[in-house]
């Protein structure tokens, strides 16, 4: 005979399961309430009320995520840091795809601008975000937004950057000194972010950015990988961060190689020639830079960057300036000019529009910006740059081999009109890089011409070239600046498609071609096209397939009806059983006292990754002689033609003035 105690245990188990469901619903409601505090009302952003297609306006979250707990809890803290202060972020999620089957498979893209000290709101409102800002400070749609490819999260970091700042002199004591400290703070942000958005933990993560973010991103990736390895090795319950790829645009990843590229790059592109009276001065500075790098290879206390190398670009800008017009080369696009000595700091003009947008009270309210901390937006903050000395730190180029061996895809994309982080410097860095058991691109490198199919005109345009080998991709974007998505908005979105392998491959006249367009090319789309082609050529098969589909649909409907009927029957049985158990339980209580114990269980997912190791060689090769390096070069890059401007910059009749030279780079930030 089954005792009343058995039924009591059974009833309590059922009640416990029901309570767990109720608790989960309650927890979900609590999370939703917290999330709603960051929800952005698009009607409060000027300009969006004029957009007729509401689905083109993404779901948005913004505000400050509380951080810096170690400083706030320190009894000796005299920094007056606000109790809920933290990094400012702005997230965009494509509403039009929320009900599509691919929605959960879209990646999570974190974007960082450089500087250091330049706000990632540049990326949000001038480059890859869903909006651009007009001269009135109103938002308009950016047709080339990357949010159609994945969720975008723009983060103002490190502390002191953009809206991740607060008023008062005390913040000056909190500026970070090196990239390790900045990476630790970024990990703190990510941990807090995923507490707020736990649904994003299952998404693939892409770290993207440009310029000095070429230093940030590899360090961030290293810290994420170290976290994941610790979770696996120690069998921890924390979920892994699924880091998939790094996208670095015109990256400052290797200051030494980049500095040595300035003179040959300037000569290749007609910015200066051997006949210039200042060529010998530039050549001497190039030699000084090379000698400093060579001597530093054996010096354990070597600096992160060298003044001897920075002088090359400073001098180049000065001697190519136009005194009469008071203009100089724009370092971000050498086809453009800027006032001297700004030389690019006033570009792009849209930055002033962004400042006007953020100055509006309704915008600050909508984005949950704490006006008591910082009520004015600055594109770049010089103090952040000055404090980040990186003494004893390795340049981020040294981190790439281990990341590549971990299976992380790394894409280095470059606008070919950029001077400060130019193509030659990046390609030289790759040539000196040892990974995957060899140095540089090997004979197995895959070369592609990049063609963009314009969805509006239907025309194909060659927009760049691509080199791929051993997880590493280099993309050169034709006629694009330091800020590729600013110049080539819709084309730049193809970089995401390339990273996710959602492209078409073709071969024409012996050339391998990668094709991108307004929408990603997916395997399912190709299969559908093949099926449609087969249907056109086989009418009889079409009729048979339609009949089979109708029969399958009928069977499916019948199965669904059976499932619903069975579900109703099961629900009825469960209810009757519950009432019966309650009756038995009530009777049993008259005769027994029962001591119950609670049962708790937990589970977690453990994902292991196979790791490989390669040896990193820190030393740069000495290379050939200087005279050999400065022979006239042709910029053919696998015989792919590019459109170049035949513009020679007039040389200045005066020699460089040291005070003016220093003034240029006192204002310089790499955006």
C-alpha positions in Angstrom: 0.0 0.0 0.0 1.3 3.5 -0.9 1.5 5.7 2.2 0.2 9.2 2.5 3.8 10.3 3.0 4.6 9.3 -0.6 1.7 11.4 -1.9 2.8 14.3 0.2 6.3 14.2 -1.2 4.9 14.0 -4.7 2.6 16.9 -4.1 5.4 19.0 -2.7 7.6 18.3 -5.7 4.9 19.5 -8.0 4.4 22.6 -5.9 8.1 23.2 -5.9 8.3 23.0 -9.7 5.4 25.4 -9.9 7.1 27.8 -7.5 10.2 27.7 -9.6 8.2 28.7 -12.7 6.6 31.6 -10.7 10.0 32.7 -9.4 11.4 32.7 -12.9 8.5 34.8 -14.2 9.0 37.2 -11.3 12.8 37.4 -11.9 12.1 38.0 -15.6 9.8 40.8 -14.7 12.4 42.3 -12.4 15.0 42.1 -15.2 12.6 43.8 -17.6 12.0 46.6 -15.2 15.7 47.2 -14.8 16.2 47.1 -18.6 13.4 49.6 -19.1 15.5 52.1 -17.1 17.9 52.1 -20.1 15.2 52.1 -22.8 15.4 55.0 -25.2 12.3 56.8 -26.4 12.9 57.5 -30.1 10.3 60.3 -30.1 12.6 62.3 -27.9 15.5 62.3 -30.4 15.1 65.2 -32.8 14.6 64.3 -36.4 13.2 60.8 -35.8 9.6 62.0 -35.8 10.0 62.7 -39.5 10.9 59.1 -40.4 7.9 57.4 -41.8 9.2 53.8 -41.7 9.2 53.2 -37.9 10.8 49.8 -38.4 13.9 51.5 -39.7 14.3 53.0 -36.2 16.1 50.4 -34.1 15.3 49.4 -30.5 17.7 51.5 -28.4 19.2 51.3 -24.9 21.5 53.9 -23.4 22.9 55.2 -20.1 25.6 54.6 -17.6 26.4 51.1 -16.2 27.7 51.5 -12.7 31.4 50.5 -12.3 34.5 51.3 -10.4 33.3 49.5 -7.3 36.9 49.1 -6.0 37.4 52.9 -5.9 34.0 53.7 -4.6 34.4 51.2 -1.7 37.9 52.3 -0.8 37.8 54.2 2.5 40.8 56.3 1.4 39.1 57.4 -1.8 39.2 61.1 -2.1 38.2 61.3 -5.8 34.6 62.2 -5.1 33.5 59.7 -7.7 29.7 59.5 -8.0 28.2 56.4 -6.3 26.5 55.1 -9.5 29.1 56.4 -12.0 30.2 54.1 -14.9 30.9 53.9 -18.6 28.3 55.3 -20.9 26.9 53.1 -23.7 24.4 53.3 -26.5 23.0 50.1 -27.9 21.1 49.6 -31.2 19.0 46.5 -32.1 17.3 46.0 -35.5 13.5 45.9 -34.9 12.7 44.8 -38.4 14.5 41.4 -37.8 13.3 40.7 -34.3 10.8 38.1 -35.6 13.1 36.6 -38.2 14.6 33.2 -37.6 18.1 34.7 -38.0 17.6 37.2 -35.2 19.2 35.1 -32.4 22.2 34.2 -34.7 23.1 37.8 -35.3 26.4 38.8 -33.6 26.9 41.3 -30.9 29.3 44.1 -32.1 31.1 46.3 -29.6 32.6 49.4 -31.2 35.4 51.5 -29.9 36.9 54.7 -31.2 40.5 55.6 -30.6 42.4 58.7 -29.6 43.1 57.6 -26.9 40.3 59.7 -25.4 38.0 60.0 -28.4 34.3 59.2 -27.9 32.8 56.1 -29.5 29.8 58.4 -30.3 31.9 59.2 -33.4 31.3 55.6 -34.5 27.6 55.8 -33.6 26.7 59.0 -35.3 29.4 59.6 -38.0 30.3 56.1 -39.1 28.5 52.7 -38.6 25.4 53.6 -36.5 21.8 53.9 -37.8 21.8 57.7 -37.7 23.8 60.6 -39.0 23.3 64.1 -37.7 22.5 67.1 -40.0 23.6 70.7 -39.6 20.6 71.5 -37.4 21.5 68.7 -34.9 18.7 66.4 -36.1 19.0 62.7 -36.6 18.6 61.3 -40.2 18.8 57.7 -41.4 22.2 56.2 -42.3 21.5 53.8 -45.2 24.8 52.0 -44.5 24.3 51.2 -40.8 25.8 48.0 -39.5 22.9 47.4 -37.1 21.2 45.4 -39.8 24.0 42.9 -39.5 24.2 42.6 -35.7 23.4 44.4 -32.5 25.7 47.5 -32.0 27.0 48.6 -28.7 29.1 51.8 -28.6 31.1 52.3 -25.4 32.8 55.6 -24.2 36.0 54.4 -22.6 38.4 54.7 -20.9 37.4 56.9 -18.0 37.4 60.6 -19.0 36.2 59.8 -22.6 33.0 61.2 -23.9 30.1 60.9 -21.4 32.2 58.4 -19.3 33.4 61.4 -17.3 32.4 63.7 -14.5 33.1 67.3 -13.5 35.9 68.4 -11.2 39.6 68.1 -10.9 39.5 64.8 -9.1 38.8 62.8 -12.3 42.4 63.7 -13.3 43.7 61.2 -10.8 41.6 58.4 -12.3 43.0 58.4 -15.9 44.5 55.0 -16.8 48.3 54.6 -17.3 48.4 51.5 -19.4 46.4 49.1 -21.6 46.2 46.4 -19.0 44.4 48.7 -16.6 42.1 49.8 -19.4 41.4 46.2 -20.3 40.5 45.3 -16.7 37.9 48.1 -16.7 36.5 46.9 -20.0 36.1 43.4 -18.5 34.3 45.0 -15.5 32.0 46.8 -18.0 31.3 43.5 -19.9 30.4 41.7 -16.8 28.0 44.4 -15.8 26.6 44.6 -19.3 25.8 40.9 -19.5 24.1 41.1 -16.1 21.8 43.7 -17.7 21.5 41.8 -21.0 21.8 38.1 -20.2 20.1 37.2 -23.4 23.2 38.4 -25.3 25.5 35.8 -23.6 24.6 33.3 -26.4 25.6 35.6 -29.2 28.9 35.7 -31.0 31.0 38.7 -30.1 32.8 40.9 -32.5 35.1 43.6 -31.2 35.4 46.4 -33.8 36.9 49.9 -33.9 39.5 52.0 -35.6 42.7 53.9 -35.2 44.0 53.7 -31.5 41.4 51.0 -31.0 44.0 48.9 -32.8 45.7 48.9 -29.4 42.6 48.5 -27.3 40.9 45.6 -29.2 43.7 43.0 -29.2 44.2 43.7 -25.4 40.5 43.3 -24.8 40.5 40.1 -26.8 43.4 38.8 -24.7 41.6 39.5 -21.5 38.4 37.8 -22.8 40.3 34.7 -23.9 42.1 34.5 -20.5 38.7 34.7 -18.8 37.3 31.9 -20.9 40.4 29.7 -20.4 40.1 30.2 -16.6 36.4 29.1 -16.7 37.2 26.0 -18.6 40.3 25.0 -16.6 38.7 25.6 -13.2 35.3 24.2 -14.3 33.5 27.3 -13.2 29.8 28.0 -13.7 30.2 31.3 -15.5 29.2 31.4 -19.1 31.9 31.9 -21.7 32.1 35.1 -23.8 31.9 33.8 -27.4 34.5 36.0 -29.0 34.4 35.3 -32.8 36.4 38.0 -34.5 38.2 41.4 -34.4 37.6 44.1 -36.9 40.2 46.9 -36.8 40.0 49.8 -39.2 43.2 51.8 -40.0 44.6 50.5 -36.8 47.5 51.9 -34.8 48.6 48.4 -34.0 52.3 48.8 -34.7 53.7 52.3 -34.1 57.2 51.4 -35.1 56.3 50.0 -38.6 53.8 52.7 -39.1 56.3 55.5 -38.4 58.8 54.0 -40.8 56.1 53.9 -43.5 55.5 57.6 -43.7 58.3 58.7 -46.0 58.0 55.8 -48.6 54.2 56.1 -48.5 54.4 59.9 -49.1 56.8 59.3 -52.0 54.6 56.6 -53.6 51.6 58.9 -53.5 53.3 62.1 -54.8 53.2 64.0 -51.5 56.9 64.6 -51.7 59.8 63.7 -54.1 63.6 63.4 -54.0 64.0 66.9 -55.6 62.5 68.5 -52.5 65.0 70.6 -50.6 63.7 69.0 -47.4 64.0 65.4 -48.6 67.4 64.9 -47.0 66.0 66.1 -43.6 63.2 63.6 -43.8 65.6 60.8 -44.8 67.8 61.7 -41.8 64.8 61.5 -39.5 63.8 58.2 -41.0 67.3 56.9 -40.3 67.2 58.2 -36.7 63.9 56.4 -36.2 65.2 53.1 -37.6 68.3 53.3 -35.4 66.3 54.0 -32.3 64.1 51.0 -33.0 67.1 48.8 -33.6 68.8 49.8 -30.4 65.6 49.4 -28.4 65.3 45.7 -29.5 67.8 44.8 -26.8 66.5 47.3 -24.2 64.0 45.8 -21.8 63.0 49.3 -20.7 62.1 50.4 -24.2 59.3 52.9 -24.7 55.9 52.2 -26.3 56.5 54.9 -28.9 59.5 57.0 -29.8 59.7 60.8 -30.2 62.4 60.2 -32.9 59.8 58.3 -35.0 57.0 60.8 -34.4 59.1 63.6 -35.8 58.8 62.1 -39.3 55.1 62.8 -39.7 55.5 66.2 -38.0 58.1 67.3 -40.4 56.2 65.9 -43.4 53.1 68.0 -42.5 55.2 71.1 -42.1 57.2 71.0 -45.2 54.2 70.1 -47.4 52.1 72.9 -46.1 50.9 75.8 -48.2 52.0 79.0 -46.5 50.0 81.4 -48.6 46.8 79.5 -48.1 47.7 78.5 -44.5 46.8 74.9 -45.3 48.3 71.5 -44.8 47.6 67.9 -45.6 44.7 66.2 -43.8 46.4 63.3 -42.1 43.2 61.3 -42.3 42.8 61.8 -46.1 45.8 63.1 -47.9 43.5 64.3 -50.8 42.0 66.8 -48.5 43.4 70.0 -46.9 42.9 71.5 -43.4 44.0 74.7 -41.8 47.6 74.7 -40.5 48.5 73.4 -37.9 45.2 71.4 -37.4 46.1 69.1 -40.4 42.9 67.0 -40.0 41.7 67.9 -36.5 38.8 69.9 -38.0 37.6 66.9 -40.0 35.1 65.5 -40.5 32.7 68.5 -40.5 29.9 66.3 -39.1 31.6 66.3 -35.7 30.2 69.8 -35.0 26.7 68.5 -35.8 27.1 65.7 -33.3 28.1 68.2 -30.6 25.0 70.2 -31.4 22.8 67.1 -31.1 24.2 66.1 -27.7 23.8 69.6 -26.4 20.0 69.3 -26.6 18.3 68.7 -23.3 15.8 66.3 -24.7 18.6 64.2 -26.1 20.4 64.0 -22.8 17.2 63.0 -21.1 16.3 60.4 -23.7 19.8 58.8 -23.4 19.7 58.9 -19.6 22.9 61.0 -19.4 23.5 62.2 -15.8 23.9 65.9 -16.3 25.3 66.3 -12.9 28.4 64.4 -14.1 29.0 65.7 -17.6 26.5 67.9 -19.5 28.7 68.7 -22.5 30.1 66.3 -25.1 33.7 66.5 -26.3 34.9 64.4 -29.2 38.4 63.9 -27.8 40.0 64.6 -24.4 43.7 65.3 -24.6 44.4 64.5 -20.9 43.4 60.8 -21.5 46.1 60.6 -24.2 48.7 62.3 -22.1 48.3 60.0 -19.1 48.3 56.8 -21.1 52.1 56.2 -21.3 52.0 52.4 -21.6 55.5 52.2 -20.0 56.9 48.7 -20.5 53.9 47.5 -22.4 54.0 45.5 -25.6 52.5 47.0 -28.7 49.3 45.2 -29.6 50.8 43.7 -32.8 52.6 41.3 -30.4 49.3 39.9 -29.2 47.9 38.9 -32.6 49.7 35.5 -33.0 48.2 34.0 -29.9 44.8 35.3 -30.7 45.0 33.9 -34.2 46.2 30.5 -32.9 43.1 30.6 -30.6 41.0 30.6 -33.7 40.0 34.2 -33.6 39.4 35.7 -37.0 41.2 39.1 -37.3 40.3 41.5 -40.1 42.5 44.6 -40.7 40.6 47.0 -43.0 42.2 50.2 -44.3 41.1 53.2 -46.3 43.8 53.8 -48.9 43.8 57.6 -48.6 44.8 57.6 -44.9 48.3 58.9 -44.1 48.6 58.5 -40.3 47.7 54.7 -40.3 48.4 54.0 -43.9 48.2 50.8 -46.0 52.0 50.4 -46.3 52.5 50.5 -42.5 49.8 47.8 -41.9 51.2 45.5 -44.7 54.7 46.0 -43.4 53.5 44.9 -39.9 51.9 41.8 -41.4 55.1 41.0 -43.3 57.1 41.0 -40.0 54.5 39.1 -38.1 55.1 35.4 -37.3 52.0 33.3 -36.8 50.7 29.9 -37.9 54.3 28.6 -38.2 55.5 31.1 -40.8 56.2 34.8 -41.2 53.8 37.1 -43.1 51.4 36.1 -45.8 52.6 32.8 -47.3 52.4 31.5 -50.9 49.0 30.1 -49.9 47.6 33.6 -49.4 44.2 34.0 -51.1 43.9 37.2 -53.1 40.5 38.6 -54.1 39.2 41.7 -55.9 36.3 43.2 -53.9 33.2 44.1 -55.9 30.2 45.9 -54.5 26.8 45.3 -56.2 24.8 48.5 -55.8 21.2 47.4 -55.0 19.8 50.7 -56.3 21.5 50.8 -59.6 22.3 47.1 -60.1 25.8 48.1 -61.2 29.0 46.4 -60.0 31.9 48.6 -58.6 35.4 47.5 -57.7 35.8 48.9 -54.2 39.0 47.3 -52.9 41.1 44.2 -52.6 41.3 41.4 -50.0 44.2 39.2 -48.8 43.5 36.2 -46.6 45.8 33.7 -44.9 45.7 31.7 -41.7 42.8 33.5 -40.0 44.2 36.9 -40.9 42.4 39.2 -43.5 43.7 42.5 -44.9 41.2 44.6 -46.8 42.1 47.8 -48.7 39.2 50.1 -49.4 39.7 52.3 -52.5 39.3 56.1 -52.2 38.5 55.8 -48.4 39.9 57.7 -45.5 41.0 56.9 -42.0 37.3 56.6 -41.2 36.2 54.1 -43.8 32.5 53.9 -42.8 32.2 57.7 -42.9 33.3 57.8 -46.6 31.9 54.5 -47.8 28.9 53.9 -45.6 27.0 51.2 -47.5 30.2 49.6 -48.9 31.8 49.3 -45.5 28.9 47.1 -44.3 30.3 44.5 -46.6 33.2 44.1 -44.1 30.8 42.5 -41.7 29.5 40.2 -44.5 33.1 39.2 -45.3 33.8 38.5 -41.7 30.7 36.3 -41.5 31.3 34.6 -44.9 28.0 35.9 -46.2 29.4 36.9 -49.7 29.3 35.6 -53.2 32.5 34.2 -54.8 33.2 34.5 -58.5 36.0 34.2 -61.0 36.5 36.5 -63.9 39.4 36.6 -66.3 41.5 34.5 -63.9 40.7 36.9 -60.9 39.0 35.6 -57.8 36.3 38.1 -56.8 34.3 38.6 -53.6 30.9 40.3 -54.1 28.9 42.1 -51.4 25.7 44.0 -51.7 23.0 45.8 -49.7 22.0 42.5 -48.1 24.2 39.7 -47.0 24.4 36.6 -49.3 23.4 33.6 -47.3 23.5 29.9 -48.2 19.8 29.6 -47.9 19.3 32.3 -50.4 21.5 30.5 -52.9 19.6 27.3 -52.3 16.3 29.1 -52.9 17.6 30.5 -56.2 18.7 27.0 -57.3 15.3 25.6 -56.5 13.6 28.4 -58.4 15.8 27.7 -61.4 15.0 24.0 -61.2 11.3 24.7 -61.0 11.4 26.8 -64.2 13.0 23.9 -66.1 10.9 21.0 -64.7 7.2 21.8 -64.8 6.2 18.1 -64.2 8.4 17.9 -61.1 6.8 21.2 -59.9 3.3 19.7 -59.9 4.5 16.6 -58.1 6.3 18.7 -55.5 3.2 20.8 -55.0 1.0 17.7 -54.4 3.5 16.3 -52.0 3.7 19.6 -50.1 -0.1 19.8 -49.9 -0.2 16.2 -48.5 2.6 17.1 -46.0 0.7 20.2 -44.9 -2.4 18.2 -44.4 -0.4 15.6 -42.4 1.2 18.4 -40.3 -2.2 19.9 -39.6 -3.6 16.6 -38.5 -0.5 16.0 -36.3 -1.0 19.5 -34.8 -4.7 18.7 -34.0 -3.7 15.4 -32.4 -1.0 17.2 -30.3 -3.6 19.8 -29.2 -6.1 17.1 -28.3 -3.4 15.1 -26.4 -2.3 18.3 -24.6 -5.8 19.0 -23.5 -6.2 15.4 -22.2 -2.8 15.6 -20.3 -3.8 19.0 -18.8 -7.1 17.5 -17.6 -5.3 14.4 -16.1 -2.8 16.7 -14.3 -5.6 18.8 -12.7 -7.5 15.8 -11.6 -4.3 14.3 -10.1 -3.5 17.5 -8.3 -7.0 17.7 -6.7 -6.7 14.0 -5.7 -3.3 14.5 -4.1 -4.5 17.5 -2.2 -7.4 15.4 -0.8 -5.0 12.6 0.2 -2.6 15.1 1.7 -5.4 16.6 3.8 -6.3 13.2 5.1 -2.7 12.3 5.8 -2.1 15.4 7.9 -4.6 14.1 10.5 -2.4 11.2 11.4 1.2 12.2 10.7 3.8 14.9 11.2 6.4 14.9 8.4 9.8 16.5 8.4 10.7 17.6 4.9 14.0 18.5 3.4 14.6 20.8 0.5 16.3 19.7 -2.6 18.3 22.0 -4.8 20.0 21.3 -8.0 22.0 23.3 -10.5 23.7 22.7 -13.8 26.0 24.6 -16.0 27.5 24.3 -19.5 31.1 23.6 -19.9 32.5 24.5 -23.3 36.1 23.5 -24.0 38.3 24.9 -26.7 41.3 23.3 -28.2 44.2 25.8 -28.1 47.3 25.9 -30.2 50.5 27.7 -29.6 52.9 29.5 -31.9 56.1 31.4 -31.1 56.1 35.2 -31.4 59.2 36.9 -32.7 59.3 40.4 -31.2 62.3 41.6 -33.3 61.7 43.6 -36.5 63.9 42.6 -39.4 66.5 45.1 -40.3 65.6 44.8 -44.0 67.5 46.3 -46.9 69.4 49.6 -47.1 67.7 52.9 -47.0 68.6 53.7 -50.6 67.0 50.5 -51.8 63.9 51.2 -49.7 63.5 54.6 -51.4 63.6 53.4 -55.1 60.4 54.5 -56.9 57.6 52.1 -56.1 54.5 51.2 -57.9 51.4 50.6 -55.9 50.0 47.6 -57.9 49.0 45.2 -55.1 48.4 42.1 -57.1 47.8 44.1 -60.3 44.5 45.5 -59.0 44.1 49.0 -60.3 43.1 51.8 -57.9 41.9 55.3 -58.5 44.6 57.7 -57.3 44.6 61.5 -57.5 47.6 63.0 -59.3 48.0 65.8 -56.8 51.4 67.1 -55.8 51.5 69.1 -52.6 53.4 72.4 -52.9 56.4 72.3 -50.6 56.9 75.0 -48.0 59.7 77.6 -48.6 60.5 77.6 -44.9 62.2 75.0 -42.7 60.3 73.3 -39.9 59.8 75.4 -36.8 60.0 73.2 -33.7 57.4 75.1 -31.8 54.9 74.8 -34.7 55.7 71.2 -35.2 55.0 70.4 -31.5 51.8 72.4 -31.7 50.5 70.1 -34.5 50.8 67.0 -32.4 49.8 68.6 -29.2 46.3 68.6 -30.8 46.5 65.3 -32.5 44.2 62.5 -31.6 43.7 59.3 -33.7 39.9 59.0 -34.0 
